Amino acid sequence: MRIILVCNAGMSTGIMQLKLQEQSKLHRVDSDIEAIAMADLEENLDGTDAILLGPQVRFALNDIVKMVNNSIPVIAIDIQDFGLMRADHVWKVAMEAIEKSKNGK
């Protein structure tokens, strides 16, 4: 499973990235979780199962949904979940979106 975390410069999501990797291990899910800058998103979409947007780039949600043509779930991370680094909730939301996408619902 491949999850991309997007922020302005690819740096502020680093802590969330580490915490999501912990969740991946906890739930025994083989995953690649990468934090990248929004400018690098389009060239990093291959094999991506979900795109998570940090609060500072949530304004781009609709544009990114259009970019991926609704083929990849795009989720704006809740501001409180991000601020408090509640990776367990972010993980749950991401897994639900991926499952829903795979089931075509």
N, C-alpha and C positions, 0 to 999 in steps of 0.2 A: 504494500500500500504506500502511495506517495502523497504526502500532504505538503503544500506550500503555504508558508506564512508570509504575508506581504506587508511591508511598511515603507516609509519614505526612503530610507537608505539601507534597509536590510539589517539594521543593528538593534533597534529597540525591541524587536521580537525575540532576541536571543534567549532571554530568560524563559519566555513562554515556550520556545522551541525545546529547551532542555527539560522543562516540566512535562511537555507533551511526550517527549521521548520516554520519560519515566512512566507515564500512563500507558504507553505502548507496551513497555516491558511488563508492567503490572497486569495488563489484560492479555499478555502473551500474543501480541499482534506484531508480525514482522512488518516494520515500516521504515520509510525514509522520510524524515521531517526536516524541511529546509526553510530557512529564513532568507528572503531575497528582497531586493529593492523593487518597487513597483515598475521602474523603468526596465527591469530585466524579466518581467513576468512572461511576456509573449514568447520569448525564446526558451522558456523553461516549462512549457505546458505538457510536453510529451510524457505520457504515463501517469499524469497527475490524477488523483482520485478526489481531491478536494482542495479548494483555495480558501484560506482563512485570512481575512483582512484585519489588520490592526486598526484601532480607533482613528489614527491619524490619516488613514486612507479610505475610510468607510464611504466617503463621498463618491468614490469611484465604483461602488458596487454595481450599479446599473450598466455602466460602460464595460465592466469586466464580464458580467453576465452575457452581454451582447457579443463580446470578443470571443467567448468560448461557445457561443450559440447554444446556451443551456445544456451543454454536454458534460460539464463538470459542475458540481455544487460549489457555489460561491457564498461564503458565510462571513458576515461582519461580526467580529468578536464583540460581545457585549462589553461596554466600557468598564463596568464594575468587575466583570470576570477578568478583564485584562489588567486593570489597575491592582486588583487583589491577587493576580496570578492564580486564579482558580482553574487550573488546567484540567481538573477532573470534570468540571462542567463543560468546558470548551471541547474536551475529548468526546463527551457524551453527545453534544450537539453535532459535532463533526461525523461521528459514527452513524448517528441517525440519518443525517443528510446523505451520506455515502450509501447506506442501505436503501434508502428511499430511491436514490438515483439508479442503483443497480436493479431494483425491482420495477423500474419504469413508472413510478407513481409520482 
